[in-house]
Amino acid sequence: MSGLRRYFIFGGLLLVLYIVAQYTKPAEINWSPTYLPEDKNPFGTYILRQHVQDVFPKAEQKVYKTDIYNTLKTSPKGSSNYFIIASTLNVENLDFAAMRKYMEAGNHIFIAAFQMDGALADSLKITLGSDFDFQNKTKYPINFTSPHLKREMDYYFEKGIAAQYFSGLDTAKALVLGRKYDVKPNLIQYRFGKGSLLLCPNPQLFTNYSLLNENGADYVAKLLSYLPPAKAIIWDEHYMRPAADEQSVFRVLFGYDELRWAYYLALLGLLIFVLYEMKRRQRIIPLLDPLTNSLVEFAQTIGRVYYQQRNHHDIIEKKINYFLEYVRNKYRLKTTDLDQEFKETLVKITGIDAALIEQLVGYINSFNRLDEQAKIDDQYLIDFNKLIEQFYKLDR
């Protein structure tokens, strides 16, 4: 068995064991407060939605996901009870005006929220306080003020779900229906025409965690008795679902820890792969110096050598050989005898002045008749070079 195959088998076994462990492990409890009717986690409202019909048996339940103003504008006619259970509630002026009109017509609103801001808090002059214990070990006693509903033994709840209370309110308008420690108001009611507004600062009292407890079920049932029978129950989920209308697939990915971490790991793996491949495939291109034209330097060096040696005879001989080779290759002329016929033919072909060609050929013939040991001065070389260079210039 090859080493690579052995690694694949071992990795496959580890993957199978991981999948089995993940599938068989007990589901983690989600303690996040969602207050959503479909959530069966501790702080969802699945039980409340399923059993509210026990308190209002003839009421039809309707769900809205718009703000208060638009919800009340499209709500069904007739008597109804309006429910909002959320962590935070920010009521605009238009919303509060619609709420007043709705309640004055004989309808009732119940709100349970940790934080109540905006026109609701400003108009009713309410402020909220809390004795919250961050370790969630304190059980706070709460009870009703009505002698018909008040229980001899106070209601106690774990996880600090009854820690909030109203630290400030207008006692001339607010009717206190329940208290914490028999002193701090935690359930109040306002009258608006034929209807009313009930406020509770502890929304977790209405979640699954509380209603599964006998104390919680009894407390909520008595609290809801302050709302009269109605033809419809309106559930406002606008403040529970801040991203419910978002259609992005990331909403599903980030809704579950496993999918969220899988997404992060996939992004990390892709980033590592890209960086690794860039390093392998795209190496640094070295900087190369541009090629230099060494022919010019070579010619200059050779020229300096000849000039220093004063070998004019050899220089002229090479220039003559190059000139005759040039004439043979370009004009196909014989250069064996540089006679009158050669000069006349060269003049006709090149169109160069006959005097220049006559002088140039004369220099060549006179040089060929010289002895190799004859001394040639600098001026002779300069004059001969000028004639040849002038011929090349005119022959272009």
C-alpha positions as CSV (number, residue, x, y, z in Angstrom):
1,M,0.0,0.0,0.0
2,S,1.5,3.3,-1.0
3,G,2.0,6.1,1.5
4,L,-0.5,8.4,-0.2
5,R,-3.3,5.8,-0.2
6,R,-2.6,5.1,3.5
7,Y,-3.1,8.8,4.2
8,F,-6.3,9.0,2.3
9,I,-7.8,6.0,4.2
10,F,-6.7,7.4,7.6
11,G,-8.2,10.8,6.7
12,G,-11.4,9.2,5.5
13,L,-11.8,7.4,8.8
14,L,-11.2,10.6,10.8
15,L,-13.9,12.3,8.7
16,V,-16.4,9.6,9.3
17,L,-15.7,9.6,13.1
18,Y,-16.2,13.4,13.1
19,I,-19.5,13.2,11.2
20,V,-20.8,10.6,13.6
21,A,-19.7,12.6,16.6
22,Q,-21.4,15.7,15.3
23,Y,-24.6,13.8,14.4
24,T,-24.9,12.1,17.8
25,K,-23.9,14.9,20.1
26,P,-26.7,16.6,22.1
27,A,-28.0,19.8,20.6
28,E,-26.7,22.9,22.3
29,I,-29.3,25.1,23.9
30,N,-29.7,28.5,22.3
31,W,-30.3,31.0,25.2
32,S,-30.6,34.0,22.8
33,P,-33.8,35.9,23.3
34,T,-35.7,35.7,20.0
35,Y,-39.4,35.9,21.1
36,L,-40.3,34.3,17.9
37,P,-43.4,32.0,17.7
38,E,-41.6,29.2,15.8
39,D,-38.6,29.0,18.2
40,K,-38.7,26.3,20.9
41,N,-35.6,27.5,22.5
42,P,-35.9,28.8,26.1
43,F,-36.6,32.4,25.1
44,G,-38.9,31.8,22.1
45,T,-42.7,32.3,22.4
46,Y,-43.8,29.0,20.9
47,I,-45.8,27.9,24.0
48,L,-47.5,31.3,24.3
49,R,-48.7,31.3,20.7
50,Q,-50.0,27.7,21.0
51,H,-51.9,28.3,24.2
52,V,-53.1,31.9,24.0
53,Q,-56.3,30.4,22.6
54,D,-57.0,29.0,26.0
55,V,-57.4,32.5,27.4
56,F,-59.1,33.9,24.2
57,P,-60.9,30.9,22.8
58,K,-63.0,32.8,20.2
59,A,-60.3,35.2,19.0
60,E,-58.7,34.9,15.6
61,Q,-55.0,35.3,15.6
62,K,-53.4,37.5,12.9
63,V,-49.6,38.2,12.4
64,Y,-48.2,41.5,11.1
65,K,-44.6,42.3,10.3
66,T,-44.9,46.0,9.6
67,D,-44.5,49.0,12.0
68,I,-47.3,50.0,14.4
69,Y,-48.7,52.7,12.2
70,N,-49.1,50.5,9.1
71,T,-50.3,47.5,11.1
72,L,-53.1,49.4,12.8
73,K,-54.1,51.1,9.5
74,T,-54.7,47.6,7.9
75,S,-55.9,45.8,11.1
76,P,-59.4,44.1,11.0
77,K,-62.4,46.0,12.2
78,G,-64.0,45.1,15.5
79,S,-62.5,44.6,18.9
80,S,-59.0,43.3,19.1
81,N,-56.0,42.9,21.4
82,Y,-52.6,44.0,20.1
83,F,-49.5,42.2,21.4
84,I,-45.8,43.3,21.1
85,I,-43.2,41.2,22.8
86,A,-39.6,42.3,22.0
87,S,-36.2,43.3,23.5
88,T,-36.3,46.9,22.3
89,L,-39.2,49.0,21.2
90,N,-38.8,52.4,19.6
91,V,-42.2,54.1,19.0
92,E,-42.4,57.0,16.6
93,N,-44.8,59.9,16.9
94,L,-47.0,58.5,14.1
95,D,-47.0,55.1,15.7
96,F,-48.1,56.5,19.1
97,A,-50.8,58.6,17.5
98,A,-52.2,55.5,15.8
99,M,-52.0,53.6,19.1
100,R,-54.1,56.3,20.9
101,K,-56.7,56.3,18.2
102,Y,-56.8,52.5,18.2
103,M,-57.3,52.3,22.0
104,E,-59.8,55.1,22.2
105,A,-62.0,53.1,19.8
106,G,-62.2,50.3,22.5
107,N,-59.2,48.1,21.7
108,H,-56.3,47.1,24.0
109,I,-52.6,47.0,23.6
110,F,-50.1,44.9,25.6
111,I,-46.4,45.6,25.3
112,A,-43.6,43.7,27.0
113,A,-40.0,45.0,26.3
114,F,-36.8,45.5,28.1
115,Q,-36.3,48.9,26.5
116,M,-39.2,51.4,25.6
117,D,-38.0,54.5,23.7
118,G,-39.4,57.2,21.6
119,A,-42.8,58.8,21.8
120,L,-44.1,56.0,24.1
121,A,-41.6,56.8,26.9
122,D,-41.8,60.6,26.3
123,S,-45.6,60.8,26.3
124,L,-46.2,58.5,29.2
125,K,-43.1,59.8,31.1
126,I,-41.8,56.4,32.0
127,T,-38.3,55.2,32.7
128,L,-37.1,51.7,33.3
129,G,-34.6,50.4,35.9
130,S,-33.1,47.0,36.7
131,D,-31.7,45.0,39.6
132,F,-30.1,42.6,37.1
133,D,-27.6,40.1,38.5
134,F,-25.0,39.2,35.8
135,Q,-24.6,35.8,37.4
136,N,-28.4,35.2,37.1
137,K,-28.6,33.7,40.6
138,T,-31.0,36.1,42.2
139,K,-34.7,35.3,42.2
140,Y,-36.9,38.4,42.3
141,P,-40.3,38.2,44.0
142,I,-43.2,39.7,41.9
143,N,-46.9,39.7,42.5
144,F,-50.1,41.5,41.5
145,T,-51.6,44.4,43.5
146,S,-55.3,43.3,43.0
147,P,-56.5,41.2,46.0
148,H,-58.4,39.0,43.5
149,L,-55.2,38.0,41.6
150,K,-52.5,38.4,44.3
151,R,-51.1,35.1,45.5
152,E,-50.1,34.6,49.1
153,M,-46.6,33.4,48.1
154,D,-44.9,35.7,45.6
155,Y,-43.8,34.5,42.1
156,Y,-40.1,33.7,41.8
157,F,-38.3,33.2,38.5
158,E,-34.8,32.1,37.7
159,K,-32.3,33.6,35.1
160,G,-33.2,37.1,36.3
161,I,-36.2,37.3,34.0
162,A,-38.1,39.5,36.4
163,A,-35.3,42.0,37.2
164,Q,-36.7,45.0,35.3
165,Y,-39.2,47.5,36.8
166,F,-40.5,51.0,36.2
167,S,-38.2,53.4,38.0
168,G,-40.2,56.4,37.0
169,L,-43.9,57.0,35.9
170,D,-46.7,59.4,36.1
171,T,-48.7,58.0,39.1
172,A,-51.7,60.3,38.2
173,K,-52.2,58.5,35.0
174,A,-50.7,55.0,35.4
175,L,-52.5,52.3,37.3
176,V,-50.0,49.9,39.0
177,L,-51.2,46.3,38.5
178,G,-48.0,44.5,39.7
179,R,-45.0,45.1,41.8
180,K,-41.5,43.7,42.5
181,Y,-40.5,43.4,46.1
182,D,-44.1,44.7,46.7
183,V,-42.6,48.2,46.1
184,K,-41.3,48.6,42.5
185,P,-43.9,48.7,39.7
186,N,-43.4,46.0,37.1
187,L,-46.9,46.0,35.5
188,I,-48.8,49.2,34.7
189,Q,-51.9,50.1,32.8
190,Y,-53.1,53.4,31.1
191,R,-56.6,54.1,30.0
192,F,-57.3,55.7,26.6
193,G,-61.0,56.2,26.0
194,K,-62.7,52.8,25.9
195,G,-59.4,50.9,25.6
196,S,-56.2,50.5,27.6
197,L,-52.4,50.0,27.4
198,L,-50.6,47.4,29.5
199,L,-46.8,47.7,29.9
200,C,-44.5,45.1,31.3
201,P,-40.7,45.5,31.3
202,N,-39.9,41.8,31.5
203,P,-40.7,40.1,28.1
204,Q,-38.9,36.9,29.1
205,L,-41.9,36.2,31.5
206,F,-43.8,35.2,28.3
207,T,-41.2,32.9,26.8
208,N,-41.0,29.1,26.8
209,Y,-38.7,29.0,29.8
210,S,-41.2,30.8,32.0
211,L,-44.3,29.1,30.7
212,L,-43.0,25.6,31.3
213,N,-42.9,26.5,35.0
214,E,-46.1,26.3,36.9
215,N,-45.5,29.7,38.4
216,G,-44.9,31.2,35.0
217,A,-48.0,29.8,33.5
218,D,-50.2,30.9,36.4
219,Y,-48.7,34.4,36.3
220,V,-49.1,34.9,32.6
221,A,-52.7,33.6,32.7
222,K,-53.7,36.1,35.4
223,L,-51.9,38.9,33.6
224,L,-53.7,38.3,30.4
225,S,-57.0,38.4,32.3
226,Y,-56.6,42.2,32.3
227,L,-57.4,42.1,28.5
228,P,-61.0,41.6,27.7
229,P,-62.3,39.0,25.2
230,A,-61.9,40.2,21.6
231,K,-62.7,39.1,18.1
232,A,-59.0,39.2,17.0
233,I,-55.5,38.9,18.5
234,I,-52.9,40.9,16.6
235,W,-49.3,39.8,16.9
236,D,-46.8,42.4,15.8
237,E,-43.5,40.7,14.8
238,H,-41.9,43.8,13.4
239,Y,-39.7,44.4,16.4
240,M,-38.8,40.7,16.8
241,R,-37.5,40.2,13.3
242,P,-35.2,43.1,12.4
243,A,-33.8,41.0,9.5
244,A,-36.7,38.8,8.7
245,D,-37.4,40.4,5.3
246,E,-33.8,40.0,4.2
247,Q,-33.6,37.5,1.4
248,S,-29.8,37.0,1.4
249,V,-28.5,33.4,1.7
250,F,-26.1,34.7,4.4
251,R,-29.1,35.0,6.7
252,V,-29.3,31.2,6.7
253,L,-25.6,30.7,7.1
254,F,-25.2,33.0,10.0
255,G,-28.3,31.6,11.7
256,Y,-26.5,28.4,12.7
257,D,-23.2,28.1,14.4
258,E,-22.1,25.1,12.3
259,L,-22.9,26.8,9.0
260,R,-21.3,30.1,10.1
261,W,-18.0,28.4,11.1
262,A,-18.0,26.3,7.9
263,Y,-18.4,29.5,5.9
264,Y,-15.5,31.1,7.8
265,L,-13.3,28.0,7.3
266,A,-14.1,27.9,3.6
267,L,-13.0,31.6,3.3
268,L,-9.8,31.0,5.2
269,G,-9.0,27.9,3.2
270,L,-9.6,29.8,-0.1
271,L,-7.3,32.7,1.1
272,I,-4.5,30.3,2.1
273,F,-4.8,28.5,-1.3
274,V,-4.6,31.8,-3.2
275,L,-1.6,33.0,-1.3
276,Y,0.2,29.7,-1.7
277,E,-0.5,29.5,-5.4
278,M,0.7,33.1,-5.9
279,K,3.9,32.2,-4.2
280,R,4.5,29.1,-6.3
281,R,3.4,30.4,-9.7
282,Q,4.3,34.0,-9.7
283,R,8.0,34.3,-8.7
284,I,9.8,37.6,-8.6
285,I,11.0,38.6,-12.0
286,P,14.7,39.6,-11.7
287,L,15.8,42.9,-13.1
288,L,18.2,42.6,-16.0
289,D,20.5,45.3,-17.3
290,P,19.8,46.3,-20.9
291,L,22.2,45.1,-23.5
292,T,24.9,47.5,-24.4
293,N,26.1,48.2,-28.0
294,S,29.7,46.9,-27.7
295,L,30.3,47.2,-31.4
296,V,30.9,51.0,-31.1
297,E,33.3,50.5,-28.2
298,F,35.1,47.7,-30.1
299,A,35.5,49.9,-33.2
300,Q,36.8,52.8,-31.0
301,T,39.3,50.5,-29.3
302,I,40.6,49.1,-32.6
303,G,40.8,52.6,-34.0
304,R,42.9,53.8,-31.0
305,V,45.2,50.8,-31.4
306,Y,45.9,51.5,-35.1
307,Y,46.3,55.2,-34.4
308,Q,48.7,54.7,-31.6
309,Q,50.8,52.3,-33.8
310,R,50.8,54.8,-36.7
311,N,50.3,51.9,-39.1
312,H,48.7,54.1,-41.8
313,H,49.5,51.6,-44.6
314,D,47.5,48.8,-43.0
315,I,44.5,51.2,-42.3
316,I,44.4,52.4,-45.9
317,E,44.7,48.9,-47.2
318,K,41.8,47.7,-45.2
319,K,39.7,50.7,-46.2
320,I,40.5,50.0,-49.9
321,N,39.6,46.3,-49.6
322,Y,36.3,47.2,-47.9
323,F,35.5,49.8,-50.6
324,L,36.1,47.4,-53.4
325,E,34.1,44.7,-51.7
326,Y,31.3,47.2,-51.3
327,V,31.4,48.1,-55.1
328,R,31.5,44.4,-56.1
329,N,28.5,43.4,-53.9
330,K,26.3,46.4,-54.7
331,Y,27.0,47.0,-58.4
332,R,28.4,43.7,-59.6
333,L,31.6,45.4,-61.0
334,K,34.9,43.8,-61.5
335,T,37.6,45.5,-59.4
336,T,40.6,43.7,-60.8
337,D,41.6,46.7,-63.0
338,L,40.7,50.1,-61.8
339,D,41.1,51.6,-65.3
340,Q,39.2,54.3,-67.2
341,E,36.4,51.9,-68.1
342,F,35.9,51.1,-64.5
343,K,35.7,54.8,-63.5
344,E,33.2,55.6,-66.3
345,T,31.0,52.6,-65.4
346,L,31.0,53.6,-61.7
347,V,30.1,57.2,-62.5
348,K,27.1,56.0,-64.7
349,I,25.8,53.6,-62.1
350,T,26.2,55.7,-59.0
351,G,25.5,59.2,-60.5
352,I,28.4,60.5,-58.4
353,D,30.5,63.4,-59.7
354,A,33.3,62.0,-62.0
355,A,35.9,64.3,-60.4
356,L,35.3,62.6,-57.0
357,I,35.5,59.1,-58.5
358,E,38.6,60.1,-60.5
359,Q,40.3,61.4,-57.4
360,L,39.4,58.4,-55.3
361,V,40.5,55.8,-57.8
362,G,43.7,57.8,-58.4
363,Y,44.4,57.6,-54.6
364,I,43.8,53.8,-54.7
365,N,46.1,53.2,-57.7
366,S,48.8,55.4,-56.4
367,F,48.7,53.6,-53.0
368,N,48.9,50.2,-54.7
369,R,52.1,51.2,-56.4
370,L,53.7,52.2,-53.1
371,D,56.2,49.9,-51.3
372,E,54.9,48.4,-48.0
373,Q,57.9,50.0,-46.3
374,A,57.0,53.4,-47.6
375,K,56.2,55.9,-44.9
376,I,52.7,57.5,-45.1
377,D,52.0,60.6,-43.2
378,D,48.8,61.5,-41.3
379,Q,47.5,64.0,-43.9
380,Y,47.6,61.4,-46.6
381,L,45.4,59.1,-44.5
382,I,43.0,61.9,-43.6
383,D,42.5,63.0,-47.2
384,F,41.9,59.4,-48.4
385,N,39.4,58.8,-45.6
386,K,37.5,62.0,-46.5
387,L,37.2,60.8,-50.1
388,I,35.8,57.4,-49.2
389,E,33.4,58.8,-46.6
390,Q,32.1,61.3,-49.2
391,F,31.5,58.5,-51.7
392,Y,29.5,56.5,-49.1
393,K,27.5,59.6,-48.2
394,L,26.6,60.3,-51.9
395,D,25.9,56.7,-52.7
396,R,23.1,56.3,-50.1
